[in-house]
Amino acid sequence: MSHKVHPIGYRLGINVNWNSRWFDEKEYPQKLSQDIAIREFLTKKLRGAGVERVEIERTKNQISVIIHSSRPGIIIGRAGVGAEGLNKDIVRVIRKAGGGEQEAQIKIEVREIRNPEAFASLVGLSVAEQIERRMPFRRVIKRSMERIMANKEVKGARIMLAGRLGGAEMARREWIKEGNMPRNTLRSDIDFSIQEAYTTYGVIGIKVWIYKGQKLE
């Protein structure tokens, strides 16, 4: 009763696909650590490029890294220079993570997200950036909620902040909710994200839920 479950992990294989798509019995721990290292590196390096998620697909001789971003031009760069630099950086990250993947080709694909307000991770990043610029947190979450609910596909949303809000001495939680949010229904298409805002008075945690109706396939 009343256990907190990650909304995306709860629906994996039902209406949500895995972000890493490959299978390997012998080198599973090694390849999993490589995937984690690649994601951590890309989310730090491309923090200002609006990265929604990073998907990784593996074949015998190729690693495909698919970056979903609202600002693909920043990642690709002029004449693809940025993508080439990322390719070399990912090779270094894989070697550091203990991978004998020197022979495997790395293919980077950048996919554009045209409606960033309908994705929880991008909304969370936007809230984090504004809080780091010392904007009033209540105004930030209200404006973010208005932008989310302006999308026709969105049926409901919830934003929650936790930490020393506004520099207060005692940490607390503040949240805002609009529309429906059926979190116990497995058919619900719920996008969820956890982000962090790094301020002078501490770290503020940000959680965003966006409900886009039911998937009946």
C-alpha positions in Angstrom: 0.0 0.0 0.0 1.1 3.6 -0.9 4.6 2.6 -2.1 6.3 5.3 -4.2 7.2 3.8 -7.6 9.0 5.5 -10.6 6.2 6.2 -13.1 8.3 5.2 -16.1 9.9 2.1 -14.6 6.4 1.0 -13.5 5.3 1.1 -17.2 8.4 -0.4 -18.9 7.3 -3.0 -21.5 3.7 -1.9 -21.2 3.5 1.5 -22.9 7.1 2.7 -22.5 10.2 1.4 -24.3 13.7 0.9 -22.8 16.3 3.7 -23.4 19.0 1.1 -23.9 18.2 -1.5 -26.5 20.6 -4.4 -26.7 21.3 -7.8 -25.1 24.5 -9.4 -24.0 24.8 -12.2 -21.3 28.6 -12.2 -21.0 29.5 -8.5 -20.9 26.3 -7.1 -19.5 27.7 -5.3 -16.4 30.5 -3.8 -18.5 28.1 -2.5 -21.2 25.6 -1.2 -18.7 28.4 0.9 -16.9 29.4 2.3 -20.4 25.7 3.3 -21.1 25.5 5.1 -17.7 28.9 6.8 -18.3 27.8 8.0 -21.8 24.5 9.4 -20.4 26.1 11.2 -17.5 28.7 12.7 -19.8 26.2 13.9 -22.4 23.7 15.4 -19.8 26.6 17.4 -18.2 28.2 18.5 -21.5 24.9 19.3 -23.3 23.1 20.9 -20.3 22.2 24.0 -22.3 21.2 22.1 -25.4 17.8 21.0 -24.2 18.5 17.2 -24.1 15.3 15.3 -23.4 16.7 11.8 -23.4 19.6 9.7 -24.7 18.9 6.3 -26.3 21.6 3.7 -27.0 21.3 0.8 -29.5 24.0 -1.7 -29.9 24.8 -4.2 -32.7 28.0 -6.4 -33.0 30.1 -3.6 -34.6 28.2 -0.4 -33.9 26.9 1.7 -31.0 24.1 4.1 -32.0 23.7 7.1 -29.7 20.3 8.8 -30.3 20.0 12.3 -28.7 16.6 13.8 -28.5 17.0 17.6 -28.2 15.0 20.8 -28.5 18.1 22.6 -29.8 19.8 20.2 -32.2 21.8 23.0 -33.9 23.9 23.6 -30.7 24.8 19.8 -30.6 25.6 19.4 -34.4 27.4 22.7 -34.8 28.6 24.3 -38.0 29.2 21.7 -40.8 28.8 18.9 -38.1 31.9 19.9 -36.1 30.1 19.5 -32.8 28.9 15.9 -33.6 32.5 14.9 -34.6 33.8 16.2 -31.3 31.1 14.3 -29.4 32.1 11.1 -31.3 35.7 11.4 -30.0 34.5 12.2 -26.5 32.2 9.2 -26.4 35.1 6.9 -27.4 37.2 8.3 -24.5 34.2 7.8 -22.1 33.8 4.2 -23.2 37.5 3.4 -22.7 37.4 5.0 -19.2 34.4 2.9 -18.3 36.5 -0.2 -19.0 35.3 -1.0 -22.5 37.1 -3.0 -25.2 35.0 -1.3 -27.8 37.8 0.2 -29.9 36.6 -1.8 -33.0 32.9 -0.7 -32.6 31.8 2.3 -34.7 30.0 5.1 -32.9 27.1 6.6 -34.7 25.5 9.8 -33.3 22.0 10.7 -34.4 20.3 14.0 -33.2 16.5 14.1 -33.3 14.6 17.4 -32.9 11.9 17.9 -30.4 9.4 20.5 -31.7 7.2 20.8 -28.6 9.5 21.0 -25.5 6.7 22.1 -23.1 5.2 18.6 -23.4 8.3 16.8 -22.1 8.9 16.5 -18.4 12.7 16.6 -18.5 12.8 19.7 -20.6 10.3 21.5 -18.3 12.4 20.4 -15.3 15.6 21.8 -16.9 13.8 25.1 -17.7 12.6 25.4 -14.1 16.1 24.6 -12.8 17.7 27.2 -15.0 15.3 29.9 -13.8 15.7 29.0 -10.1 19.5 29.2 -10.6 19.0 32.7 -11.9 17.3 33.5 -8.6 13.8 34.0 -10.1 10.9 33.6 -7.6 10.1 29.9 -7.5 6.3 30.3 -7.3 6.2 32.5 -10.4 8.5 30.0 -12.2 6.3 27.0 -11.5 3.1 28.9 -12.4 4.4 30.0 -15.7 5.8 26.6 -16.5 2.4 25.0 -15.7 0.6 27.5 -18.0 3.0 26.6 -20.9 2.5 22.8 -20.2 -1.3 23.1 -20.1 -1.4 25.1 -23.4 -0.6 21.9 -25.3 -3.6 20.1 -26.7 -2.0 16.6 -26.0 -1.5 17.3 -22.3 -4.3 16.2 -20.0 -2.7 17.0 -16.7 0.6 18.0 -15.0 2.2 18.3 -11.6 5.4 20.2 -10.6 7.0 19.7 -7.2 10.0 21.6 -5.6 11.9 20.5 -2.5 14.7 22.2 -0.6 15.6 25.6 0.8 13.1 27.4 -1.4 13.8 31.2 -1.6 16.9 30.7 0.6 14.8 29.8 3.7 16.6 28.2 6.6 14.2 25.2 6.8 13.8 23.0 3.7 10.2 22.4 2.6 8.1 21.2 -0.4 5.9 23.3 -2.7 3.8 21.8 -5.5 1.3 22.8 -8.2 -1.1 20.6 -10.0 -3.6 21.0 -12.9 -5.8 18.5 -14.7 -5.9 14.7 -14.3 -3.0 12.5 -13.0 -4.1 8.8 -12.8 -0.7 7.5 -11.6 -2.0 4.0 -10.7 -3.4 3.2 -14.1 -0.8 1.3 -16.2 -2.4 2.5 -19.5 -1.7 6.2 -18.5 1.0 7.8 -20.7 2.9 9.7 -17.9 6.2 11.4 -18.6 8.3 11.9 -15.4 11.6 13.6 -14.7 13.8 14.5 -11.7 16.1 17.5 -12.1 18.3 19.5 -9.7 18.9 23.3 -9.4 22.3 24.2 -7.9 21.9 27.4 -5.9 24.2 29.3 -3.5 22.1 28.1 -0.6 21.9 24.4 -1.6 20.4 22.0 -4.1 16.7 22.2 -5.0 15.1 19.1 -6.3 12.5 19.3 -9.1 10.0 16.7 -10.0 7.7 17.0 -13.1 4.8 14.7 -14.1 3.0 15.2 -17.4 0.0 13.1 -18.3 -0.9 12.8 -22.0 -3.9 10.6 -21.9 -4.1 6.8 -22.2 -2.2 4.5 -24.6 -4.6 1.7 -25.6 -2.4 -0.2 -28.1 
